[in-house]
């Protein structure tokens, strides 16, 4: 067991309850597809698990493990004095000819590829990828799915928060049932 919630509640730092009666268990070597409508709390649930943004989840048990959390990438402009190749070190989503491209001149898809490449190159027990397939072409999605399969075979756990299901055998976690 990596993470277990039993009759838990997700709340804000001010005590507002966002989700209730949450119960689940996440183990090693699983691929979990987290689903639910926009705005229901899919991302917030995992932010709370990792103590981000002041969100809290009650009755939570966590084993000791290494993780990588890749949040949703919104199309907000922020300046990074980096080239894509400085982020892209693993899966090979960013072609060699694009690695010299400056972050601020890259498209949303090129940026997303570099960030996913970086996330999946870490040696962790758990990877949480929030909307990883947004901005990706079919070929890149296939590469990500192949890397996820490799991680699962290596007994790593991958959680995909996404409206697009992975093309790999997975377990579904429906957040709507806790709203």
N, C-alpha and C positions, 0 to 999 in steps of 0.2 A: 504494500500500500504506500502510495506517495502522498495522496491527499484524500481526506475523508470529511464530509460534512453530514451532520445528522440533525434533522429538524432545525436547520440554521436559518438565520435572517441576514439579508444584505442590507446595510444601512449606510447613510451618509454620516459625516462627522457631526452633523447637527441632530442625528437620531432619526431622520426620516427613513422609513422602511421602504426599500425598493423591491425586494423579493422576499418571500417567506416560505416556510416549509421546504427548504432546500435540503435534499439528501442525495448524495452520490459518493462513489468511491472511484479513484483513479489509481491504476496499478502500472507497474513496469511493462513496457512492450506493447502498449495500446495506441491505437489511432482513434481519437475521439473527435467527432464533428459536432460542434456546438451550433445549434440552430435556434431560430426564433425571429419574430418580426423586428424591424428596425426600432431602436429605442427601448427595447424591453429590458435590457441590462446584461446582455451577453458579455460585452467587454468589461463592464463594471464588475461583474462577478469575479473575473480573473484579476482585475486590478486590486480588488479587495484581498484576494488570496495572497497577493504579493505586496500588500500594504502600500498601495499607490493611491494617490489623489484623495487621501483621507477617508477612503471607503473601508468599511469593516464588515466582517462576516463572523457571526457567532458560531460556537460549537464546531470549530474547525480543528482538525488534526492534520499535521504535516510532518512527514518524515524529513530527515536531513537529505537534501539533494541539491545538485547544481541545476540551474534553469536559465533559459534565455526567453525573454518576453519581447516579441516584436509587435508593437502597437500598430493600429491602423495608421496608414500614411494618408493624411489629408492633403489636398492640393494647396496648402498654405506655403507662401514663399518664405524661406529662411535661407540665409546665406551660410554656406559652409565652404571654407577654403580648402576643399578636397577635390581630388579626381576620383572618378568611379572605381578605378583600380585599387585605390587605397582602402576601399570598403570591401570590394569584391575579391574574396580570397579562397572561395571553396567550390561551390557546385558547378561553376562555369556558365552561369546565366549571362554574364556580361562578356560579349565577344572581345577578343584582344584589341581590335581596332577601336573599341569604344572605351577602353580602360583609361585613356588619356583625357577623356571628356571631363570638363569641370562640372561639378555637382550643379551649379547654378545655370548651366547651359543644357543640362540633360532633361529629357522628357520625363513625365511621371512614370512611365513604364521602365525606362532605363534606371531611374532612381530606385524603384521598387525591386528590380532585379538585383542591384548592388546590395540593398539591405537584406534581402532574403539570402543571397549568397553568403553574406557575412554571418547571418543568424545560424544558418545550417552548417557553417564551418566550425562552430564551437563544439567542444566535446562536453555535452550536458546529459543529464538524466531526463530532462523534460524541456520540450520546446513548445511555446505557446505562440501561434502565429495568427494575428488578428487581420482578417480579410487579405490573406496572402495572394489570392489569385486576381485581385483587382489590378488593372492596368497591364496584365500579362497576356502575351499572345499564346496560341495553342502549343507551340513548340516549348516555350518556357514553362508552361503549366505541366507538360509531360516530364520535363527535367526535374521540376520540383517534386512531382509525384514519385519519380524514380528514387530521388534522394530520401523522401519520406519512407518509402518501402525499405531502403537500406537501413535507416535508423530503427525502424520497428524490428527488423530482423536482428539488429544488434541489441535488442531489449531496451531501446530508448522509447520514451513516450512522446507523442506529438498530439497537440490539441490545436485543431483548426477552428477558428471562429469565422464562419463564412456562410454566405448564401449559396455558394456553389459547392456541391458535394465533391469530395476527392474521388478519383477514379480507382480507389484502392479499398479493400475491405475495411470497414470502420464501424465503430459504435456511435450512435447518435445520442447526444445530450440535448434535450429540448427545454430551453429556459422558460418557454411560455407556460409550462405547467406550474411554475413557481410564482407567477405574477398575481 
